[in-house]
């Protein structure tokens, strides 16, 4: 018997419909949510991601400003560009597409984005608030995973969640969001000895390591929920996840496919955060949403 598929395209589509209604309500009072995306250089993968983000914004009526900058732009010039966007009233969210060229500090760039416009949820202030369970913009991929679990009716309270990977963007915040919903969380990573001994205890397994088909049937407990965050190319240039879907299918109770699982949710939650940022400016201006 096959595992139940957690369809991120479908769930993301449902969420986008409700976000689109909120965009219409904002436009009725003269506010168009605006997202600025900064793209440095000509990285083909980054260009594809940015094009997808722009198309998704357009589809629900969010204004999207693409700022393309040369690979050799200086760090001070990039930071100045971000400060200008911080001051623009028509821009509610700012996103700098990663990775950046080696001569530019990601930390400096992320710290320069105003916390009020940090719709990626990466700034030290956003991360600190998330750790404390305070209201903030949540990192889009972990936020999307939480929505997938919620919409699938998977209650994480009391479950053992094991995360493979400890990146600032996915692994670390993922654990915190699960912890806030009362899961018991274990982090594993490249220095973990006998990885399978941990992953086989997982009721919920989150794979975020960036290694194609790394998690096989040997790593999975019967009936576990498997969330595959990885996006990789295999030897045939086919898009695959961190999980070997064919070997895990039927062992896991639920599984996310690649593509069509976590990916669509990341952009959906970026739209959610951007619209939320626009709604906050309305509240601060004492306008009334219709």
Backbone as a ProteinNet text record, in pm:
[ID]
protein_1_A
[PRIMARY]
XXXXXXXXXXXXXXXXXXXXXXXXXXXXXXXXXXXXXXXXXXXXXXXXXXXXXXXXXXXXXXXXXXXXXXXXXXXXXXXXXXXXXXXXXXXXXXXXXXXXXXXXXXXXXXXXXXXXXXXXXXXXXXXXXXXXXXXXXXXXXXXXXXXXXXXXXXXXXXXXXXXXXXXXXXXXXXXXXXXXXXXXXXXXXXXXXXXXXXXXXXXXXXXXXXXXXXXXXXXXXXXXXXXXXXXXXXXXXXXXXXXXXXXXXXXXXXXXXXXXXXXXXXXXXXXXXXXXXXXXXXXXXXXXXX
[TERTIARY]
84.2	0	87.8	56.7	137.8	112.9	213	198.6	100.5	31.6	-55.3	32.3	0	78.6	28.4	121	87.4	113.5	6	15.8	28.5	151.4	177.1	118.3	106.4	49	-97.5	-168.8	-311.4	-331.4	-257.8	-273.6	-230.9	-118.1	-71.7	-174.9	-240	-343.5	-460.9	-501.1	-611.1	-574	-450.9	-406.2	-397.9	-348	-334.1	-468.6	-573.6	-707.8	-748.1	-722.5	-761	-669.3	-541.8	-448.8	-493.6	-538.8	-585.3	-706	-794.8	-909.7	-863.8	-759.8	-705.4	-639.9	-577.6	-518.2	-629	-742.2	-855.3	-908.4	-915	-963.3	-868.6	-737.4	-639.5	-651.2	-671.4	-680.1	-802.7	-908.4	-1029.8	-1003.6	-904.1	-872.5	-743.1	-707.2	-595.5	-456.7	-447.5	-316.7	-291	-182.6	-141.1	-16.9	-26.2	92.6	207.7	326.2	441.9	560.5	618.6	736.5	851.4	965.2	1085.1	1178.2	1222.3	1315.8	1445.6	1555	1686.2	1759.5	1802.4	1876.6	2014.9	2116.7	2254.6	2319	2366.4	2435.8	2341.9	2397.5	2325.8	2308.9	2301.7	2285.8	2155.5	2164.4	2044.1	1935.4	1974.5	1874	1804.2	1883	1825.5	1728.9	1765.2	1677.6	1543.6	1550.1	1427.4	1340.4	1403.6	1328.4	1261.2	1336	1283.3	1166.7	1180.6	1072	946.1	961.3	846.3	780.6	862.7	809	731	788.6	721.6	587.7	587.6	463.8	357.1	399.3	304.4	246.4	330.5	282.5	176.9	212.1	123.6	-12.7	-8.5	-131.2	-232.7	-186.6	-283.4	-293.1	-227.4	-242	-143.4	-33.9	71.3	169.4	204.9	301.8	441.1	513.2	646.9	748.8	848.4	954.7	1083.3	1134.4	1260.1	1374.3	1473	1590.9	1710.5	1755.6	1867.7	1996.6	2092.4	2219.6	2335.6	2443.4	2554.9	2628	2688.3	2764.6	2871.4	2931.1	3044.8	3003.1	2872.8	2829.8	2898.3	2934.5	3001.8	2899.5	2948.4	2858.2	2792.5	2870	2805.7	2694.8	2717.4	2615.9	2488.5	2505.1	2388.5	2313	2386.9	2322.3	2246.8	2302.1	2234.9	2103.4	2105.6	1984.7	1875.2	1915.7	1820.8	1763.8	1849.6	1801.9	1698.9	1720.4	1622.9	1487.1	1492.3	1367.9	1301.9	1382.7	1328.3	1240	1275.4	1205	1089.7	1073.6	967.1	833.4	733.2	599.5	527.3	560.5	488	546.4	655.7	719.4	696.9	630.3	600.2	691.9	749.6	841	964.7	1080.1	1206.6	1269.2	1311	1374.8	1502	1613.2	1737.7	1761.9	1763.4	1778.3	1919	1922.8	2050.2	2075.1	2202.4	2325.3	2370.8	2456.3	2515.8	2660.8	2718.9	2860.7	2947.3	3062.7	3148	3193	3204	3255.8	3148.7	3026.2	2917.5	2875.3	2864.9	2826.5	2674.4	2629.1	2485.8	2432.8	2512.6	2470.4	2444.7	2536	2521.9	2397.2	2374.2	2258.5	2128.1	2119.5	1996.4	1970.1	2078.5	2063	2020.4	2045.3	2010.9	1862.8	1800.1	1656.8	1577.2	1488.4	1404.5	1323.2	1321.1	1242	1095.9	1043	903	882.3	992.3	981.8	1054	1094.5	1172	1079	1019.1	917.9	978.4	1110.4	1178.2	1194.3	1182.3	1195.5	1337.1	1438.1	1577.4	1652.5	1599.2	1677.4	1693.3	1802.2	1822.2	1702.3	1634.7	1518.5	1402.4	1376.7	1269.7	1298.1	1423.7	1462.2	1447.4	1491.2	1478.8	1333.5	1247.4	1104.1	1043.4	1084.3	1033.7	1073.6	1199.8	1249.4	1167.2	1121.5	1044.4	894.1	856.1	714	634.8	705.5	637.2	595.3	499.7	452.2	563.1	586.5	690.3	666.9	749.8	744.2	825.5	761.5	828.6	900.1	1015.9	1086.4	993.3	991.5	884.5	879.1	994.9	990.2	941.3	999.2	946.2	799	762.3	623.7	533.6	579.3	504.1	488	593.5	586.5	481.9	479.2	380.8	238	219.1	86.9	49.3	147.7	121.5	71.9	141.2	103.4	-36.1	-60.2	-189.9	-304.6	-285.6	-391.3	-413.8	-311.6	-325.5	-386.9	-405.2	-465.3	-367.9	-238	-136.2	-105.8	-144.8	-120	21.2	107.3	247.3	268.3	170.2	185.4	218.9	326	365.6	440.1	449.4	519.2	669.4	745.7	891.3	926.1	972.3	1012.4	1165.4	1216.9	1362.3	1392.7	1486.3	1523.3	1663.6	1678	1809.3	1855.9	1951.2	1997.8	1980	2073.5	2068.1	2094.7	2048.8	2069.8	1988.1	2032	1958.8	1823.9	1816	1696.6	1586.9	1627.3	1526.3	1541	1650.6	1664.5	1639.2	1712.7	1700	1560.4	1508.4	1373	1265.1	1284.9	1186	1166.8	1277.8	1271.6	1198.7	1222.8	1158.7	1007.6	965	820.3	751.3	817.3	760.6	755.8	860.4	867.1	752.7	723.2	614.8	478.1	469	344.1	352.7	446.8	457.6	509.8	585.6	656.6	783.7	835.1	967.5	1063.9	1165.7	1248.2	1391.8	1441.5	1582.5	1642.5	1756.6	1830.9	1942	1956.7	2070.9	2139.7	2266.2	2345.2	2464	2555.9	2666.6	2761.1	2761.4	2850.7	2778.1	2650.4	2573.8	2622.4	2652.8	2695.8	2573.8	2575.7	2465.6	2332.6	2326.6	2210	2078.9	2082.3	1959.4	1900.9	1985.5	1933.9	1843.5	1864.4	1778.6	1657	1682.9	1572.2	1466.7	1508.9	1412.5	1322	1351.1	1262.9	1157.8	1171.8	1089.7	945.8	852.3	712.5	697.1	774.6	777.8	924.9	960.4	1098.9	1105.5	1190.3	1209.4	1348.7	1356.8	1486.6	1522.1	1632	1674.2	1826.7	1883.9	2030.5	2090.9	2008.6	2061.7	2142.8	2106	2174.9	2071.1	2079.3	1974.5	1955.9	1828.8	1786.2	1867.9	1910	1995.5	1920.6	1794.9	1714.7	1643.3	1685.1	1625.4	1535.1	1478.2	1388.9	1455.9	1587.8	1662.1	1656.6	1618.2	1617.2	1477.8	1377.1	1238	1170.1	1097.4	1011.6	878.5	824.2	693.2	589	517.3	409.5	453.4	582.4	630.2	576.6	564.8	532.9	667.1	687.4	816.2	797.5	867.6	863.1	998.7	996.1	1119.4	1136.3	1234	1257.2	1357.7	1429.5	1537.8	1489.9	1569.8	1549.3	1686	1702.5	1831.3	1810	1918.2	1916.3	1989.6	1930.1	1998.9	2089.7	2145.7	2240.8	2177.1	2044.9	1974.2	1918.1	1964.8	1919.6	1771.1	1716.3	1576.3	1569	1462	1441.8	1404.4	1483.2	1454.3	1476.4	1424.2	1440.1	1557.2	1560.1	1660.4	1618.6	1492.2	1437.2	1427.5	1467.4	1451.1	1304.9	1223.5	1077.8	1035.3	1093.9	1051.9	1071.1	1182	1208	1127.7	1091.4	1020.5	868.3	822.5	678.9	624.9	518.9	460.2	506.3	621.7	669.1	618	634	582.2	429.7	364.3	217.8	183.2	262.5	243.3	380.6	382.7	509.8	484	579	570.2	650	595	669.9	765.5	860	945.1	947	900.9	844.3	697.2	640.6	497.9	464.6	567.7	543.9	569.6	689.6	723.6	744.8	799.9	834.1	723.9	602.6	495.4	457.4	478.7	442.1	536.2	662.5	759	715.2	678	634.1	498.9	411.9	281	298.6	390.6	409.4	481.6	559.7	619.6	509	410.9	296	217.5	195.5	124.7	196	328.7	405.6	399.7	404.9	402.7	268.1	161	26.7	6.2	58.8	51.5	125.2	239.9	317.6	237.2	167.4	83.8	-31.3	-91.4	-202.3	-154.9	-32.1	20.8	37.1	77	91.1	-45.1	-148.1	-285.2	-326.3	-297.4	-332.1	-257.8	-129.2	-49.3	-95.2	-154.9	-209.1	-355.2	-405.6	-545	-649.8	-613.5	-713.6	-796.2	-911.4	-1001.5	-1014.5	-980.1	-1000	-1148.4	-1193.6	-1336.8	-1362.1
-120.3	0	125.4	218.8	340.4	436.4	520.6	626.9	732.6	798.7	911.1	1029.4	1089.4	1202.2	1332.5	1410	1544.8	1640.2	1688.9	1766.9	1916.6	1966.5	2107.8	2202.4	2155	2240.3	2268.7	2163.9	2178.1	2262.8	2227.4	2298.5	2444.4	2465	2602.3	2681.1	2615	2680.7	2726.9	2643.9	2681.4	2804.9	2802.7	2916.3	3042.7	3028.5	3146.3	3210.3	3128.5	3184.2	3279.9	3238.6	3325.7	3448.7	3431.6	3546.6	3645.6	3592.5	3677.7	3762.2	3704.6	3780.6	3896.3	3872.3	3978.9	4089.2	4050.6	4149.7	4238.8	4177.8	4255.3	4354.1	4308.5	4396.9	4515.3	4490.2	4598.8	4697.8	4644.1	4732.5	4822.9	4774.9	4856.6	4984	4978.6	5100.2	5165.5	5129.6	5197.1	5146.4	5024.3	4967.9	4843.5	4846.6	4727.7	4670.2	4548	4488.8	4483.9	4525.2	4532	4451.9	4370.5	4291.2	4329.7	4366	4394.2	4273.9	4226.9	4114.6	4163.6	4147.7	4187.6	4063.7	4068.4	3957.6	4008.2	3950.5	3990.9	3884.9	3927	3833.7	3754.5	3648.4	3573.1	3425.1	3390.3	3250.5	3194.9	3089.8	3040.7	2992.4	2920.4	2870.8	2988.1	3088.8	3207.5	3279.1	3289.6	3356.6	3282.2	3148.7	3067.9	3090	3086.6	3108.4	3244.9	3345.2	3482.3	3494.3	3432.7	3436.7	3371.5	3260.5	3192.6	3281.5	3348.7	3437.7	3552.5	3609.2	3721.2	3677.3	3561	3510.2	3484.9	3434	3406.1	3535.2	3638.5	3769.9	3823.9	3820.7	3872.8	3802.2	3670.2	3588.9	3628.9	3681.4	3718.7	3870.4	3947.4	4093	4165.5	4097.7	4164	4230.6	4356.8	4428.2	4372.4	4337.7	4280.3	4365.5	4414.9	4495.6	4413.9	4387.3	4313.7	4411.4	4402	4488	4399.1	4406.9	4324.7	4405.1	4344.3	4412.7	4327.4	4391.7	4314.6	4232.7	4123.3	4031.8	4105.3	4209.5	4277.2	4400.5	4414.2	4527.7	4521.5	4636.6	4637.8	4615.7	4566.7	4545.9	4676.6	4787.4	4913.6	4957.4	4937.3	4978.1	4894.1	4765.5	4677.4	4716.8	4743.9	4782.8	4915.1	5005.1	5133.4	5111.4	5018	4984.2	4931.2	4847.8	4792.5	4905	4997.1	5108.9	5193.9	5213.3	5288.8	5217.8	5085.1	5006.5	5008.7	5011.1	5021	5144.9	5251	5378.8	5396	5301.2	5314.7	5267.9	5356.3	5326.9	5217.7	5206.4	5109.6	4968.5	4955.1	4823.5	4776.4	4663.4	4609.8	4495.1	4430.4	4318.6	4328.5	4291.4	4292.7	4154.8	4105.3	3973.7	3985.9	3941.8	3935.4	3788.5	3755.4	3615.5	3565.2	3454.9	3391.6	3275.2	3231.9	3283.9	3415.2	3485.8	3609.9	3583.7	3671.7	3656.4	3655.5	3589.7	3569.3	3697	3807.8	3931.2	4006.7	3953.6	4020.5	3934.5	3996.2	3924.3	3908	3780.9	3754.2	3811.8	3797.5	3847.4	3997.2	4071	4217.5	4254.5	4182.2	4209.6	4184.2	4068.9	4032.1	4128.1	4168.8	4259.8	4400.2	4435.2	4569.9	4581	4468.6	4472	4508.8	4604.9	4645.4	4525.8	4500.1	4387.8	4393.6	4515.1	4530.6	4479.6	4467.3	4424.4	4291.4	4224.9	4100.5	3980.9	3976.4	3873.2	3733.9	3726.2	3596	3537.8	3624.7	3579	3540.1	3603.5	3565.3	3657.2	3778.2	3874.9	3827.7	3872.4	3832.6	3868.2	3978.8	4019.3	3922.1	3886.3	3790.1	3655.5	3611.3	3481.1	3481.8	3591.8	3602.7	3598.2	3669.7	3669.5	3530.4	3463.1	3328	3234.4	3245.6	3161.6	3181.5	3304.6	3337.4	3315.7	3273.9	3250.4	3378.5	3489.3	3617.5	3632.1	3721.5	3741.6	3799.6	3737.8	3783.5	3717.4	3752.3	3682.4	3554.5	3441.6	3312.3	3276.8	3208.8	3166.4	3081.7	3112.7	3062.7	2911	2845.1	2699	2625.9	2650.1	2584.6	2618.9	2745.3	2789.2	2708.1	2689.2	2610.4	2465.1	2408.5	2269.4	2257.4	2354.6	2352.6	2357.9	2438.3	2447.9	2316.1	2250.1	2120	2019.8	2014.3	1920.4	1953.6	2082.8	2128.4	2093	2123	2097.9	1948.8	1867.6	1722.3	1658.4	1738.8	1686.7	1609.7	1638.9	1570.5	1656.2	1607.8	1678.1	1641.9	1743	1714.1	1704	1743.1	1742.5	1602.1	1592.5	1464.6	1372	1411.6	1328.5	1355.9	1256.6	1274.6	1318	1441.5	1494.8	1493.2	1433.2	1429.6	1510.1	1604.8	1691.2	1653.3	1626.6	1596.9	1723.1	1792.8	1921.6	2031.2	2126.4	2231.9	2371	2394.2	2525.9	2632	2757.7	2869.8	2889.6	2849	2877.7	2773.6	2646.9	2541	2464.6	2394.7	2300.2	2360.1	2466.2	2524.6	2581.4	2669.2	2721.2	2613.6	2510.5	2401.3	2337.6	2311.1	2250.3	2338.2	2468.7	2561.5	2566.5	2567.7	2573.7	2445.2	2332.2	2204.7	2201	2252.4	2257	2341.7	2453.4	2540.7	2473.9	2371.9	2295.1	2164.9	2161.6	2051.9	1919.8	1925.2	1804.7	1790.3	1668.1	1643	1642	1727.6	1751.4	1703.4	1631.5	1592.3	1648.6	1718	1765.6	1666.4	1632.8	1552.5	1627.5	1591.9	1668	1584.5	1647.4	1574	1508.8	1557.1	1499.3	1396.8	1372.8	1275.9	1134.1	1059.7	920.6	829.5	732.6	636.8	710.1	784.9	868.3	788.1	668.7	587.4	552.9	543.6	510.1	621.9	744.8	857.9	867.5	859.6	880.6	770.2	649.8	538.9	554	653.6	682	786.9	846.9	963.8	927.7	995.8	993.5	1087.1	1196.7	1294	1315.3	1288.7	1305.2	1417.5	1517.2	1629.1	1616.7	1598.1	1584.2	1714.4	1777.9	1906.5	1911	1821.9	1810.7	1847.6	1855.1	1888.9	1778.8	1652.8	1538	1447.8	1431.1	1357.2	1214.4	1180	1044.3	988	1075.5	1035.6	947.7	984.4	910.2	794.9	673.8	554.6	483.6	371.4	294	256.7	238.8	199	304.4	425.8	536.1	562.7	490.8	527.1	424	474.6	388.1	367.3	249	217.7	317.6	381.7	473.5	615.8	646.5	784	879.2	1006.6	1113	1166.2	1167	1208.2	1336.4	1440.5	1569.5	1592.3	1601.7	1613.9	1759	1827.6	1969	1984.4	1878.2	1886.2	1911.2	1989.9	2006.9	1986.7	1874.6	1839.3	1789.2	1777.2	1712.6	1579.9	1473.4	1344.2	1330.5	1210.2	1187.6	1207	1200	1222.2	1364.2	1451.8	1591	1604.2	1499.4	1500.8	1561.1	1636.6	1698.5	1592.8	1579.9	1482.5	1547.8	1482.8	1534.8	1471.3	1493.4	1429.3	1287	1254.2	1122.4	1038.2	913.7	819.6	774.4	849.5	833.4	687.9	625.3	489.5	389.1	401.6	302	330.6	457	495.6	483	494.8	484.9	350.9	359.4	238	210.3	264.7	252.7	372.8	491.7	613.8	614.2	672.2	687	799.9	910.2	1026.5	1070.4	1125.1	1172.8	1290.4	1385	1495.5	1458.5	1482.4	1454.4	1569.3	1542.9	1648.4	1624.7	1722.6	1851.5	1838.2	1950.2	1954.3	1933.1	1928.7	1910.8	2040.2	2052.4	2169.8	2294.1	2276.8	2391.5	2494.5	2453.6	2551.8	2624.1	2556.8	2617	2731.1	2720.7	2825.7	2958.3	2955.7	3079.9	3124.6	3030.8	3065.1	3142.4	3096.6	3164.2	3298.6	3311.5	3442.4	3542.4	3497.2	3583.4	3618	3517.9	3538.3	3645.5	3632.3	3728.5	3869.2	3878.4	4009.4	4078.3	4002.3	4058.9	4097.4	4014.8	4047.1	4177.8	4198.5	4322.6	4443.7	4427.7	4537.6	4565.9	4460.5	4477	4550.7	4524.5	4592.1	4741.6	4781.4	4924.9	4992.6	4920	4973.5	5000.5	4903.8	4921.3	5040.1	5053.9	5163.1	5299.5	5299.4	5425.3	5447.6	5356	5363.8	5358.5	5290.8	5269	5146.6	5133.6	5022	4929.8	4801.3	4705	4675.3	4667.9	4644.3	4494.3
0	0	0	-89.5	-101.5	14.3	39.2	139.6	87.7	180.3	142.1	101.4	-11.7	-62.5	0.2	55.4	105	-11	-71	-194.3	-164.5	-172.6	-142.1	-243.9	-367.8	-472	-440.9	-400	-366.5	-241.6	-135.4	-7.7	-24.2	-94.4	-120.4	-198.7	-295.6	-375.9	-291.6	-195	-103.6	-21.5	32	115.4	29.6	-93.3	-180.7	-211.3	-221.4	-247.2	-135.2	-9.7	103.2	109.9	72.6	71.2	-37.1	-150.3	-260.3	-217.9	-138.5	-86.9	1	79.1	165.3	81.2	-31	-122.8	-178.1	-216.5	-270.7	-167.5	-41.6	66.8	85.5	75.5	88.5	-26.7	-146.6	-264.3	-257.9	-193.6	-179.8	-99.9	-13	64.1	12.7	-111.1	-177.2	-143.5	-89.7	-55.2	-139.6	-217.3	-293	-226.3	-173.2	-111.1	-211.5	-166.9	-256.6	-203.2	-290.4	-255.2	-347.9	-289.5	-367.5	-358.9	-475	-479.7	-542.4	-467.7	-519.2	-568.4	-693.9	-754.6	-793.9	-731.5	-759.8	-849.3	-967	-1056.1	-1144.5	-1205.1	-1308.9	-1275.2	-1145.3	-1106.3	-1166.9	-1252.5	-1322.4	-1227.2	-1119.4	-1023.5	-955.1	-916.4	-851.1	-944.1	-1072.1	-1169	-1181.7	-1179.6	-1187.8	-1064.9	-944.1	-820.2	-821	-863.2	-863.9	-962.5	-1079.8	-1179.6	-1123	-1050.5	-987.5	-883.1	-803.5	-699.5	-762.4	-870.2	-937	-998	-1062.7	-1124.5	-1018	-902.3	-792.6	-736.4	-726.5	-680	-776.2	-904.6	-1008.4	-1007	-985.2	-990.6	-884.3	-770.2	-665.4	-643.9	-734.5	-727.9	-639.1	-602.1	-522.6	-619.5	-591	-674.2	-646.8	-754.5	-738.7	-813.2	-739.6	-800.5	-803.2	-923.2	-935	-954	-865.7	-875.3	-908.7	-1033.4	-1078.6	-1064	-997.3	-972.5	-1024.9	-1068.8	-1124.7	-1018.2	-1061.6	-975.2	-894.2	-955.5	-890.8	-809.4	-781.1	-698.7	-562.7	-509.5	-378.4	-267.5	-154.3	-40.5	4.6	20.3	60.7	-36.2	-167.7	-266.8	-252.2	-225.3	-205.3	-78.8	27.7	154.8	138.5	57.7	33.4	-41.9	-136.4	-211.7	-117.2	-20.5	77.2	164.9	205.9	290.8	216.2	87	6.3	6.2	-9.1	-8.1	129.8	235.3	371.9	386.2	312.2	325.1	226.1	133.9	34.1	88.3	78.6	132.3	52.4	-78.3	-162	-152.1	-78.2	-60.9	82.9	98.1	232.5	272.3	171.8	198.9	111.6	168.6	93.9	103.7	-11.8	-17.2	-101	-45.9	-122.4	-155.3	-284.3	-325.3	-291.5	-216.8	-181.7	-278.1	-299.1	-238.8	-303.6	-230.4	-279.7	-320.8	-403.4	-436.9	-309.8	-317.3	-197.8	-129.5	-205.1	-144	-64.1	-63	11.1	129.8	246	368.1	374.2	373.9	386.9	517.6	623.8	755.8	752.1	690.1	682.9	602.6	494.2	408	484	548	620.3	736.2	804.3	919.1	876.2	749.3	701.1	664.8	630.4	596.6	722.2	709.4	822.8	873	1005.4	1059.5	1017.7	994.3	951.4	808.3	732.9	592.9	568.3	674.8	664.8	641.7	522.1	494.7	473.9	467.2	462.7	603.5	706.1	844.9	884.2	820.6	844.2	940	965.4	1043.2	1188	1255	1395.2	1483.6	1452.2	1532.1	1509.3	1382.9	1352.1	1417	1405	1461	1612.9	1677.1	1823.2	1868.3	1797	1831.8	1811.4	1702.9	1678.3	1792.6	1836.9	1946.2	2073.5	2094	2214.7	2195.5	2075.5	2048.3	2031.4	2001.2	1981.6	1834.9	1811	1673.9	1587.4	1472.9	1380.4	1245.8	1147.5	1019.4	1032	1002.6	1015.9	886.5	895.8	774.2	687.1	557.4	470.3	456.9	446.9	426.9	552.2	670.5	791	817.7	792.9	809.4	715.5	591.7	494.5	536.5	595.2	643.8	754.5	845.5	954.6	897.9	793.9	730.3	661.1	599	536.4	640.3	755	861.2	914.3	934.3	987.6	891.4	763.5	664.5	641.1	667.8	650.6	775.1	880.2	1003.7	1090.8	1074.4	1155.7	1277.8	1393.5	1519.4	1566.4	1581.9	1617.6	1769	1847.2	1994.3	2044	2121.3	2179.1	2083.7	1955.1	1856.5	1861.9	1821.9	1814.2	1671.9	1657.7	1527.5	1518.9	1415.6	1394.3	1268.1	1282.3	1169.8	1124.3	996.3	939.1	867.2	929.4	876.5	979.6	982.1	1085.3	1027.7	904.6	843	916.7	901.5	962.7	894.5	766.5	686.7	708.8	727.1	742.2	873.9	891.4	1003.2	1140.1	1173.2	1308	1334.6	1245.3	1273	1269.9	1185.4	1178.3	1315	1381.6	1515	1614.7	1607	1700.9	1680.9	1555.6	1528.1	1572.9	1555.1	1602.3	1754.5	1816.9	1963.6	2020	1951.8	1998.1	1988.2	1903.5	1893.3	1974	2068.6	2166.7	2112.1	2002.1	1957.1	2040.5	2049.3	2106.5	1988.7	1993.3	1873.8	1892.7	1792.1	1786.2	1658.1	1672.3	1555.4	1522.8	1395.4	1351.6	1237.5	1212.5	1113.9	1067.2	995.9	933.3	1034.5	1158.2	1260	1349.3	1322	1401.3	1371.4	1477.3	1458.9	1457.8	1365.8	1350.6	1331.6	1223.6	1193.6	1195.5	1138.3	1127	1263.1	1366.4	1499.4	1552.1	1505.1	1544.2	1451.6	1320.4	1226.7	1237.6	1278.3	1290.2	1412.7	1497.9	1611.7	1575.7	1457.2	1424.2	1389.4	1456.5	1412	1292.1	1296.7	1186.3	1151.2	1027.4	982.9	880.3	908.4	816.3	756.2	625.6	558.9	488.7	533.7	475.7	470.3	389.2	383.9	249	143.9	12.7	-51	-21.6	-82.4	-148.4	-282.2	-353.1	-303.3	-274.9	-235.4	-118.2	-28.4	84.4	185.7	212.3	311.1	240.6	273.2	212.1	313.9	272.9	360.5	492.4	491.7	613.1	723.7	688.2	785.5	843.3	793.7	824.4	912.5	1011.3	1094.1	1022.5	1032.8	974.5	1025.5	930.9	969.3	995.9	976.2	1000.4	893	931	834.7	784.4	653.3	596.1	514.1	555.9	487.4	420.1	288.7	209.2	164.4	224.4	192.8	78.2	46.2	-52.6	-194.4	-268.9	-412.5	-477.4	-543.8	-603.8	-746.4	-819	-950.8	-940.3	-995.2	-993	-1114.8	-1133.4	-1243.3	-1381.1	-1388.3	-1516.4	-1527	-1436.8	-1430.4	-1395.3	-1332	-1289.3	-1149.7	-1124.4	-993.3	-890.1	-784.8	-678.3	-542	-438.7	-303.6	-229.9	-98.8	-12.1	23.5	-5	28.9	-98.7	-89	-199.8	-200.3	-272	-267.1	-292.4	-394.4	-433.8	-320.6	-246.1	-140.5	-13	8.3	131.1	114.9	-9.9	-38	12.6	93.5	150.7	292.9	330.2	469.3	549.4	489.6	552.8	544.4	646.3	638.4	542.7	548.9	462	411.3	291.7	235	141.6	138	41.9	-82.6	-200.6	-323.6	-356.7	-445	-502.8	-653.4	-732.7	-691.3	-646.4	-601.8	-568.7	-422.7	-336.8	-193.5	-117.2	-63.9	18.2	-68.3	-189.6	-275.1	-292.4	-335.6	-354.2	-224.6	-110.7	18.4	55.5	16.1	49.2	-11.4	-139.2	-204.7	-148.9	-117.4	-59.3	71.3	156.2	285.6	269.7	163.4	132.5	97.7	20.3	-13.1	113.7	197.6	325.9	409.5	422.8	503	443.7	309.8	243.8	264.8	251.4	270.3	417.1	506.1	649.9	679.1	613.2	632.4	585.6	471.7	421.1	517.3	571.9	667.9	793.6	834.1	954.2	930.6	808.4	780.2	782.5	738.2	740.4	885.2	973.3	1115	1174.7	1138.9	1197	1143.9	1021.8	965.3	1007.6	1091.7	1139.5	1028.3	918.7	814.3	851.6	786.7	819.6	699.2	719.6	611.2	595.7	470.9	444.3	444
[MASK]
++++++++++++++++++++++++++++++++++++++++++++++++++++++++++++++++++++++++++++++++++++++++++++++++++++++++++++++++++++++++++++++++++++++++++++++++++++++++++++++++++++++++++++++++++++++++++++++++++++++++++++++++++++++++++++++++++++++++++++++++++++++++++++++++++++++++++++++++++++++++++++++++++

